[in-house]
C-alpha cells in the first residue's frame, strides 16, 4: 500500500506546484488564450515617444500599456491600490528620450470618487517602478476634488520634465531636470477672478495657454497677467462650445475637442477668429474615422501629430491632415501568448492532478485499513463543507437581493429628494458654463452636500451625484462629482432619461464597467410651473458594498465553519466514546484471529455492541472447539498425506487437494522391505503380525524423515520413501536403516522373537506424484517406472548378497561418492526390464565382518566384473574364485563364478551382452 500513498503525495505535490504557479500568474486566466490581441477597454489618453512607441492609459485609467510601432504590446503597468485598499488611477503621462515613463498617479477613496492624494512617479524603460518624484495630499483641502487632482500637463522639453499644479486660484509650473533632487518651481500665476483651471499647455510665459471650467481659453503673458483668446466677441461660437482636452502644436496653434459642435477644432491665437474644424461629425466617415464626441480626448506631440482616443479606439491625426488606420486593440507577442498558454495549461494540469489525487485518495489510499473515525471525518467534512457552501450561497444571495432592493429604494428616495434640493426655476435660468461656481451652482452644491454629508463618513458612502438640465429634448450636465466633466457637457439621451423628462417617472437600474459596479436612480426636477426642467441622478458605487457583502459572506462562512467544526467535534467525541467498546471488541477479535482462542471480550456498555461482545465470546468458544477438532483432523490427515506431498502439489492444505492433481519431479526413490515376511507371518497370529509391522515401521520411519525424506507409501512389510532434495540424504538414510536393523535384531532376539532382515533398493529419476481414485475416495500415489526399478532392486538384494543396491543414477548425483563404501556389481539384466541396470552394492551399513571382507576384495571383485563384461571368462573365473576364497559369503561373486565357468566351458549364446542375468 506504500505505492498508492507515494503516488498520491507525488500527484498532490505536482498539483501544488502547478497551483502556485497559476496563482502567481492568475491575472492571465482572465484572458482567452485563443485571442492574439488585447482590445482597448476604456481609453483616457495616448502619447508617443521619439522612437514611435505608443503609450495609452486604458481600462478606466487603471492600466498603462506600451506598444511598439507595429502595435505589439511591450508591457503593462497597473495603477494598483494603497496599503489601506484605496485605488490609484493614472491621469496623465509623458515619456522621455530614454523610454522612461512619467505618470500622475491619483489616489482615490475606496469608492473611486474623492481624490485623497497625487503622486508624480517614474517607471523605467522596461516598465519597472523607479521613484516618486512629487507628491501632494488633499485630505485637508478646502474644496474636495473629484476623480482628478491638480497635477496637469506632463511634458518633456529636452531632458527635463515640466508639469503644472492647479492650486485652486493659482497655477504653478515645475521643472525636474536630470540633476534635480526634487521639482523646481519655474512659474506661478494668479487665475482671473472666478475662473478655475481645466487644461493647460505650453511652458514659457507668453506661450502658455489654459482653459477654464467656465469654457474660456487664456494666454498667460510674460508679466503674469492672463489674456482671453477664446471665445472673443463676434466669434461664431457660443458659450456651449466648451474647449475640451486643450493642446498646443509645434506652430503654436491650439487644438481642442468641442463636444457641443461634435468636432476637433484648431485656431491660431494670432488669428483667433479663424477656427477650423479638423474633423467633425459630418465628414468623419469620409476621413475613415468614427468618433463619438462624448469621451473623445486628444494629445498633441512635439511634431504636431495628434493622438485621438475615443473610448475603445485610437487614431493618429498626422500634421499633413491624414489619419492613421483605426486601432482598437494591441497584439500580443509570441512569447506572451506562449506564456499565457503555459498558465492555462498549468491550470488544466492542476485541475486534472487534483482529480487524479482525489481518485488516488478515495479509490486507492482508502483501500487501506483505516479507523472508522477517520473514515467518518473523510465523509462528514466534504458533506459539511458542501452543506456550508450551499447554505452560505443561499444566505448570501438572499442578503444580496435584499441589499439591492434596499439600495435601489434608497437611491430612488434620494433622487426624488432632488426636486427639493434643486430649485427648478434656478436650474432653468442657468444658460452657460460661465455660471460654474456661481451663486446658483454653489447653492446647488451646498444643498446636495448638506444632504449627503450628514453621515460621519466623509466619503459620502460612494454616492455619485449629477444634475442635468433639459433643453429642447437634450440633456446637459450642470453639476457632477467629476472634475474631468465640464458644465453644459452634452449627455446622450436614453430610454431611462426619456421616461423621466417626458413621463415624470423615477427610474432605477445599474451597470458594470471598468469604473466599477454601479446602481443608480434618476428623478425629474420641476420648476414652479410643474414643468420638468432637469433630472437629478444619484449613483452609488457598489464595489465597497460588494466588498462589505463579501466580508459578511466571510463572516457567515466563518460562523458556519465554526459551528460545523463544533458539531463535528461533538460528533467525533460521541463516536470516539461509542467506538471505545468497538475497539475493545476489535482488539479481542484480532487476538482470537491471531490464535489466542482463550481471549474473552469484556464490554460494559449495555447496547448493541455489548450484545455483539457476548456473541463474539460465544463464537470464540465455538471456534476454540472447532479449531481443536480441525487441528486434530489436520494432524490425522498429515499421517495419511505427508505435508511434503501437499507442498509438491502447491497446495496449502488437504482441503485444496482435487482429484487429478499431479506434478512431475526428479527424486531418489528408496524401497525398503522385510525379507521373507510371508514365512515370518505364518509363525505369528494376525494380531502379532500387525504389532510386528507397526513396531518395525515406527522404529525405521524416523530415519527417513531425519534425512529430509518422506514415506510415500507403505508396502505391507516395508515402505517406499522419496527424497526430493539430495541423493546423499537417501543413501545416508539407507545406511542408517541397515545399521538400525542390527540393533533391531538384538532387541527381537533378546525378546525371544525370530530374526528379520531387510533389503533396500535406491534409484533416482523422474516420477509423477498425484491424486488418484474417485470423488468419494482419494489417495496419494507415485507412478513411475523408476519406482518399479527401486522395488526390483530391493528384491535383488538377497540373491546378490547385498543389503543396499543402488543404480548408477544415484552414484552420479552424489556430492562426494568417496565418502561412501560401495562396489560396482556391473550391469545386471533383470526380467521384465529391457535395458540392463548398472548396479552398486553399498556395504557401508553391513556388519563389521562383512563390510571388512567386501572392502578388502572390492578391487579384485570389480576387476573380475570388468573381465566378465569383455568376455575374458577364464580370468574372471579365477578372480572371482580368489574373492570367494577370501569371503565365502559373497553371493554376487559366487553367481559370477558359476556363470564364468559355464561360459568358459560351453560358450555364450548369441544374445549375450556382457550383463549378469538375475531372476
N, C-alpha and C positions, 0 to 999 in steps of 0.2 A: 504493500500500500504506500510505500515511500514514493514511488514514481508518480502517482496521481497528485500527491501533495506537492512534490517538487515542480511538476508541470503547472499546477495551479499557481504556485508562488511566482514561477517564472513568467507566466502569462500576465499575472497581476502586476509584476514589476514592469513589464513592457508596456502595459496599458497606462500605468502611472507615468512612465517616461513620455509616452505619446501625449497623454493628457496635459502634462506640464508644458510641453512644447506648444500645444494648441492653445492653452490658457495664456501663454506669453504672447502669442500671435493672434489672440481671439478676435481682434478687430477685422481681420481678413475674412472671417467667417460671414461677415455681413455682406461680402461681395460675391457675386456669382462667378465661379471660376471659368465659366464659358465666355464671359464678357472680356473683350480685349480693350475696351475703352471705359473710361470713367466719366459719366456725364456731369456737366455743371449742375449744381443744385440751386444755389441762390447767390448769384454773383453780386459783389458790392463794389469791387474796384479792380483795376488791372494796370500794371506798369510793365515797362520793358527796360532791359539793360543794354549796354553798348554792344553786347555780343548777340543780341537778338533773342535772348531768353525772355519768356513771358512769366510774370508773377501775377496770380489772381487771388483775391480774397473771396472765398467761396463758403458754401454751407452756412449761410446766415452769419457770416463773419467769424465762424469757428475755426476755419482752416485756411492756410495759405499754401497754394500749390506752385511749384516751379516747373515750367515746361521748356524744352528746347525749341529751336526754330521750327522743327517739324511737328510740334505739338505732343511730343512724348514726355510723359511725367518723369521728372527727375527726383523730386522728394516732396513730402507734405509736412507741414508744421501745424500741430494742433494748438489752439489757444489754451486749453486746459482749464483747471479750476484751482482755487486757492486752497490753503490748508483747511479752511473752515467750510469748504464746499461751494463757495461762491464762484461765479462764472467769469472768465476772461473772454473778451471779444476783440478782434482786430478791427481798427477803424481807419488806419492809414498806413502807408508804407513807401519806402524808397530803396533803391539799390545803387551801390557804388560800383566803380570800375573793377574792383576785385571780386565782385559777386557776393559781397556781404549785404545782408538784408536788414534794413532798419524798419521797425514796425511800432505803431502805437497800440499798446495792449491795454484795453479798458476793463477794469474790474467792476462788474455789476452785482447787484444784490442777488439773493438766491432765486428771485423771480425773473431776473434778467431785465429789470426796468431801471432802477436807480443807479446812477454812477457813484461808486464809492472811492475809486482811485484810478490813476492812469500811470502807465509806465512807457517810457521810450526804451525799447530793447533792441539788441543787435544779435543776429544769427550769422554763423559762418557760411562760407560758400557751399558747404555740404548740408546746410540746414540745422546744424547743431547750435544750441543756445550758448551765447558767449557772455553777455553782460547787460545789466540795466544801466542805461546812460542818464536817465532823468525820471523822476517820479514825483507825483503830487497827489495829495489827499483831498477829498471833497466832503469828508464827514461833517466838518463844521462850517461848510459854505452857507451863506445866507440864502442863496437861491439853489434849489435842488435841480440837478441836471438829469435828464432822462436819456439813457441809451448812448449818448455821445458826450465826451468831455470837452476840454478846452484845447488840447493839442491838435494842431491842424497843419496841413500842407507841408509834409516832409518832402524836401527836395535836395538833390545833390548839385553842388556847384564846385567843379574841380574835385578835390579830395576832402571837401568839408560838407557837413550836413547842416541844412538850415531848416528851422521849423518855427511855428508861431504858437503862442499860448493865449487863448481867449480868457482874459481876466475880468469878464463881465462888461465893465465900461471902458476898459483899456485893452490894448493888444501889445504884446511884447514879442520881439523876434530874437531867436537864439541861433548860435553857431557852435558846432562841435568840430574842431579840426583834429588832425592826427595826433597832435601833441597836447590837446586839451584834456585835462582830467575830468572836467565837468562842463556843461553848456555855458557859453559866454553870451550874455545879453548884448545884442547888437543894435536894437532899436526898441523904442516904446512910444506909443502914441495914444492919444485920447480919442475915443469914438465920438461922433456927433451926439448931441443930447437926444436921448430917447431911441438911439439906434443900438442894435445888437448884432454881433458878428455872425455871419452864416458861413461863407467861404472866403479864402484869401489866397493870392498867388503873387509871385514876384519877390525879390529880396533886396532891392536897392531903393531908397527913397526917391520918389518921382516915378518909379516903375512898379510900385506895389499897388495892387487893386484888390478890393474886398467887396463882397456883397453882404447885405444886412438881412435880418429876419423880416424886415418890412418891404423887401423887394428892390432896393436900390443897389447900384454899384458906385463905389467911391474910389478915387485915387488918393493915396497918401502922398502929399507933397514933401519936398525936401525940408520944409520948415516945420513938419509935423502936422500941418493942417490937412483937412480932407476936402476934396472937390468932387461934387456929384458929376458922374459921366453917363449915368443911365438910371431911369429914363429922363430925358431932357424935355422941356416944354415943346409941344408941337410934334414930338416923335410919334410915329404911327404905332404906338404900343399903349396898352392900358396898365393899370396897377396890378392886373391879374397875370400879366406876363412876367412871372417870377423867374429870375435867373438862377437856375439850379446848377450845381456842380461846376463852379466857375474855374476856368483855366486860361493860361496865358501862353501863346505860342512864341516861337523864336523871333517873330517880326513884331512882337508887342501887341498883337491882336487878342481880343478877349473872345473866348468861346464859352457857351453855356447851353443848358437844356431848358427849353420852355415847355412845361407840361401843358400850359393853357393853349398855346399855339401848336402844340404837338410837333415840335421841331427842335433841331440843333442849330443854333444861330451863332453868328460871329460878326463883330464890328471892330473897327479900328478906333481907339479912343481919340485919335486926332480928327476923325470924321464920324462922330457918334451918331449922326442922323442917318447914316447908311448902314442898315442892319441887313445882312444877307443870311438866308436860310441854307445851310449846307445840306440839310436833308429835312424833309417834312413828311407828314403822313401821306400826302398826295403822290409824291414822286419816289417814295422809298422802294416801291416794287420795281420801278424802272432801274434803280441802282442795285437791285439784287439783295436788299436787306429787308428786315421786318422788325420794327421796334414798337414797343407798347406805349412809350412815352408816359409811363407811370412809375417805373422803377429804373429808368434809364440813367446811367451815370457815365461821365467822360473823364479822361485824364490825358493831358497834352504832354507829349515827350519833348525833349530839347530840340529834336529835329522837326518839330511841328506835326509829327504823326499823332493822331488822336485815337486812343483806345476807348472803345464804346462797349459797356457791359449793359445787358438788359435781361436781368433775371437769370436765364439759362443760356444766353447767347453772348458771343464775343465777336466784335468786328474791329478792324483797324481802318480808320479813315486816313489815307495817306495824304501828304502835303499837296499832291497833284490833283486831289479831289476824287481819286478812285478808292474803292473799298476792297478789303480782303474777303475771301470766301468766309461764309459763316462758320464759326467754331461753336460747337455745342458740347464737346467732350474732349478729354485728353486720352491719348493712347498709352497703354502700359508697355513697358519694356519686356522683352522675352524673359529676362531674369526675374522680374517681378511676377510675371504670370507663372513661371516655374515655382517660385516661392509660394505663391497663393495655392497652386495645385498641391504642393507639398503639405501645406497646412490642412487643406481639405482631405487629402489622403491620410494624413496623420489622424484627423478627426474620425474618419471612417474606420481606420485601423484600430483606434482606441475603442470605438463602439463595438467592433467585431471582437476585439480582445476581451472586452467586458462581458459580451455574450458568451464567448468561449470560457471565460473564467467562471461565469455563473453555471455553465454546463458542467465544467470540471468539478465545481464545488458541490453542486446538488446531485450530480449523477455518478461521480467517481469518488470524490473525497468522502461524501456522506455514506458511501457503502461501508465505510469502516465502522467498527463498533463504537458507538457514541453514547454518552449519557442521555437519558430521556430529558433531563433538564436542558441540556444543550440543544437537543432537537426542538424542544418547546420554544427556546429563545429564537432559533432559526425560523420557526414557523410564525411565532407571535410578533416578532419585531417587524418583518415585512407586512404582516396583516395590520398591525397597529399603525405602521408608517403610512400604509395605503389609506386606512381609515382617517388618519390625521390629515393627510393631504386632501382627501375628499371633503372632510368637514371644513378644513381651512378654506378651500376653494368656495364652498357654499357660503360660508360666513363672509368671506372677502367679497364675493360677487354681490351678495345681499347688501353688504355695507357700502360697496362702491355705487350700486344702483341708488341706494338711499341718499348717499352723499351727492351724487349727480343731480338727483331731483331737488335736493335742498339748495345746491349751488345754483341751479337754473332758477329756482324760485327766488333766491336771494338776489341774483343778478337782475331778474325781472323787476323786483321791487325797487332796486337802486336805479334801474333805467327809467322806471315810471316816475321816480322822485326827481329825475332830471327836469321835468316840467316845472317843478317848484324851484329848482336851483338856477335854472337858466330862464331869464326873462325873455320871452319870445319877441316882444317889441324891440328890446335892445339888440337881440341877435339879428333881427330883421334889418336894423339900422346899420350894422357893420357892412361896409362895402368894399374894403380893400385891405391888403397886408399892412398899410400904414398904421392901422389900429392895433398892431401887435404890441402887447404890453401897455395898451392904452387903458383908460378908465374902465371901459366895458370888459375888455379882456381880463384885466386884473380882478374885476368884480366876479366874473365867472370862475376864474381860477381859485379865488379866495373861498367862494361858496362851495365849490367842489371839494377843495382840500379840507374845508371845515367838516364836511360830511365823512370823508374817507380817513381823516387823520384823528378822529375821536378815539380810535384804538391806540393803546400804548405802543403798538408795533409801528415804528416809523416807516416801514416799507410798504404800508398800505395793503398787506396781505396779498400782494401780487395783482391788485386791481389796476386795470388799464382803462383810462377814460378818454373819450373822444366826443367832441361836439361838432356836428355837421350843420351847415346851412343849406337849405333847399332854395334854389333859384331856377325857375322855369324848367322844373323837372330834373335839374342837375344837382349833384352834391359837391360841396366844397368843405374841406377840413378847416375848422376855425381854431380849435384848441385840441391838443393831443399830447399825450405823455411820451413824446418822442421829439427830441430837439433836432433830429435829422429831417423831420417833416415840417414844411413851412405852411404858414397861414394861406388859405384860399388855394391849397393844392387840390386839384380835381380828384374825385373818388368815383370809381366805377359804380354804376347803378346795378343792383342785383335784385333778384326776386324778393329777398327779405326786405330790402330797402323800399321797394315799391309797395309792399304790404303796409309798411309803416307810414310813409308820407302820403299815400293815396287812401288807405283804409283806416289809418289810425291804430293799427294793431300793434301789440307788443310781441316781438319775435325773439325766441331763444334758439341757440344752436351751439355748435362747436366745430373746431377744426384742429388739425395737427399738421405742422410743417417743421421746417428746420429750426424755427424760433422756439418751438415747444408745443405743448398741448394746451389748447385754449377753449374756454367756454365764454359765450357772450350773450348779451341781451340788448336789444335796441327798442327804443320807445320814442314816440313823437314829442316834439316841443311846439307848443301852440302860442300864438300871440293873444292879445287881449280880445281879438275878434273871433277866437276859436280856430283860426286857420293854422295849419301845420306849416311852420316856417323852418323847422330844423329837426334833427334827430340826435338823441343822446344815447351813446353806446357805452356800456360797461363790459369790459372783458376781464377775465381772470386767468392768469397763468396757472395751469393745473399741475405743473411739474412738481412744485413744492407739495401740493396736496397729494399728488401721486406718491411722492417720497414719504409723506406722512401716512398715506394708506399702506405703503409697504412696511413702514415702521409698525403700524397697527397689525398688519398681517404677520410680521415677525413676532410681535408680542403675542398674537393669538397662537401662532405656531409654537412659540416658546412655552406658553401656558399649556397647550395641548401636549407638547413633548414632556413637560414636567409631570403633568397629570398621568400621561401614558407610562412614563418611567416609574412613577409611584405605583400605578396599578400593576405594572409588570413586576416590580419588586415584590409587591404583596403576593401576586400570583406565584412568583418563583419561590417566595418564602413558604407559602402554603404547600406548593408542590414539593419543595425540599423536605418539609416536615412529613408530608404524606409518603414520600419516597424513602424515608428512613427505614420504614418497615420493609419496603420493597427491596432496598439494598441488602438488608439482612437476609431476606429470602433469596436474593440473587447470590449472595456470597455462600449461603448454605447449599444452594443448588450447585454452584461451582465446585464446592468441596465434595459433594456427592458425585458429581461428574468426574472429579479427579480421583475417585476410588475410595474416598473416606465414607464408607457405607454406614458407619455408625453415627454420622452427623445428624443432629436434630435442629429444627427451626424453632426459635423461641421468639414469638411475636405477641406483644401485649395488646395491640390495638384490637378492639372488638368491631371489626368491619370485614369487608370482603377480602382484604389482604390477610387478616387473621384466619379467616376460613381457608384461604389458599395455603397458608402456612401449615395448618393441620392436615390439609390434603397432601401437601408435599411430604410431611412426616409419614403419613400412611403410604404414600407412593414409595418413599425411600425404604420403608420396611419391606414392601413387596419386591422392590428392586434388589435389596440385600438377599432375600431368599432366592430370587430368580437368578441373580449373578452367581450365587453359590452353586446352584444347580447347573448353570451354564458352564462355569469353570470346571466343575466335576465332569460334566459331559464332554467338554473340550479335551480335558486330560485323557478321558477314556477314548475319545476319537483319535487322539495322537498315538494311542497304543496300537490302533489299527492302521492308521495312515501317518507315517512319520512327518514331522514338520518340514524336514528337508525335502520330502517329496512334494509338499504343497509349494515350497519355495521354487523348486524346479518348474512347476506349472504356473508360476507367477500368481499364486492365489494367497489371499490374506488369511483365510480360514477354510475349514472344511465345508462351511456353508456356501462358499463360492464355487465349489467343485461341480462340474457338469459332466454328464456322460459324453465321452468323446474327447475330453481334454487330453492333450498329449504334447510331448516335446521330445526332441532327439538330442542326446548328449553323448559325449565321448568319455566313458568311465571305465574303471577297473572293476571287474566282477569277481567276487570271491564266493565260491561254493564250498561249504563245509558239511560233511555228513558222518554219521557214526557207521563204521563198517560192520557188516553182518548184523544189522539191527533186527532183521527178521528172525535170526536164530536166537538173539538175545531176548526178543519179546516173547518167544514161546516159553521161556523159562519163568516169565512173570505174569501175574494177574493183570487184567485191564487197568485196575487202579494203580498198580505198581508201574505199569507202562507209562501212564500219564505222569505219575510223580517223577519217574526217571527222566522223561523228555523235558519236563518243566525245570527240573533241577539242572539238567545239562544246559538248557538254553539260558537259564538265569545266571549260570556261572560263566558262560562263554560270551553272551551277548555284550556285556560292558566293554570287552576288549575291542569290539568293532567300533562302538561309539567313542571310546577313548582315542581311537586313531582317526576320528573325523569321518567315520563311515556310517552307513545306515543299513539296517536289516530290511531288505525289500520284501522278502517272503520267507515263511517257514516251510521246510520240506519234510515234515514229519519228524524224522530223527536228525534234522540238521536245518540249515538255513542258507539263503542266498543274500549276500551283502554287496552294497555298491559303495565305491569310493570315488566321489566326483572330483576331488582336487589332486592329490598327489599319489602317484603309483607307489612311492616309498611307504606311504601310510598303509596301503593294502598289504604290502609284503611284510611290514613290521607287525601288523595285526595277525597275519598268518603265522608268523614265528611265535607271537605271544600265545596264540591258540594252541600251537603244538607244544609249547613248554607247559602250558596250563594242563594239558591232558595227562602229563606225567603226575602232576600234583593231584589231579582228579583221581587217577588210578590208585595212588597211595591211600586216599580217603575212602574209596569204594572197597578196596581190598581189606582195609582195616575194619570196615563195617560188615565184612562178610559177603560183599556183592561180587558179581562177576566182573571180569576185565573188559573194558571197552576202548576202542581205538577210533581215530578219525582220519579222514582223508580230505585234503584241501586242494582245490583247483583255482588257479588265477589266470585271468585273461583280460586284456584291455582292447576296447574297440567301441564303435558307435552302437548305441542301443536306444530304444524308444520307450519312454515312460508315459503312462497314460491311465485313463479310467476306462474300464471295460464293464460289461454287464448289461443291465436294462434298467429302466427308470426306477423300479422298486427295489433293485439290488445292485449296488455298485461295488467295485473292488479295484484297488490299485494294482497295476501289473507292469511287468517289464517284458518286452517282447523283442528278441534279437537272436540271431544265430550265435553271436558272441557269448550270450548267456548259456546257450546249449554247449558251446565248446568248454566253458568253465565246468559245467556239470560232467561232461565226458572226462575232463582231466581228473576230476575228483574220483571217478570210477577207476581210472588207470593207475591211481596211486598204489593200490595193493599189488597188482601184477608187476608193476615196475619197481616195487620195493621202496617207494618214496612216501613221505608224509605230505609234502607240498610239491605240486607240479605247477610250473608256470610257463607261458609261451614267450617267444622272443619279443612279442609286442609289449610285454611287461618289462623285459630286460632293457629294451631300447629306450624306455621312458624313465628309467631310474636316474635319479640325480647323480648318484655315485655308486655304480654296481660293485666296486671293490670293497664296499663296506659290508657286503653280504656274502655268505658262504653258499655256493650252489655249483653244480656241474652240468655240462652240456650233455644231454641224452641223445642228441641228433634229431633227425626227422622221423616222426612216428606216423605211420599210416593207421588211421582208426576207421573202423567200419562205420558207414553212414556219412562219412566226410570225404569228399572227392580229393581235396588237396591235402598233402601231408602237413603235419604240425611240427614246428621246431620247438622241442620241449627242453626244460631245465629242471633238474632235481635240486630243491632247496633243502639242505640238511642242517641248516644253522640251528633249528629248533629241536633236532633229534637228540636222543640220549647221548651222553658224552662218548661212550664206546663207539657207537655207530658213527657219530659225527667225526671222531678222530680217524676211523678207518676210511671213510669216504674222502676225507680231506687228504689223507695220505696217498690214496690211489687216484685222486682226481686227474692228475696229469696223464698217468698211464691209461686211465679209462677214456679220457677224451681223445687220446692218440689212437686208441683202438677203434673208437667210433669213426674217426677220420679214415682209418684203413678200411673199415667196413663200407663206408659211403663210396670209396673209389674202387671197391671190388677186390681189395687185397685181403681175401678171406683167411689165408694162412697166417699172415702177420697179425690180422685182427684176432684170430682164434688164440694165438699164442699170447697176445697181450691181455685179452680178456681172461685167459687161464691164470695169468700171473695176478690179475686183480682178484679173482675168486680165491686163489691160494691165500692172499692177504686178508680177504673179507669174504668168508664163506656164506654170509647172509645177503650178499649183493645180488638181488633178483634180476636187476637190469643187466648186470654182467653175465649172469647165467643164461638169460634169454638170448643175448647177443652171441654167447659162446656156442650154443647149440645150433643157432642159425648159421654161424660161420662154418661150423664143422660140416653141416649138411650141404651148404652151398659149395664148400671146398671139395666135397666128395662127389656130389651129384650135379653141381652147377645150378645156375638160376634160371628162372623162366624168362620169357620174352618181356613180360610186363614189370620186371624188377627195376626199381628206380633209385636204389640206394637208401630206401627207408626201412624202418623196422615196423613190421605189421604186428599190431596187438589187438586182440579181440576182446 
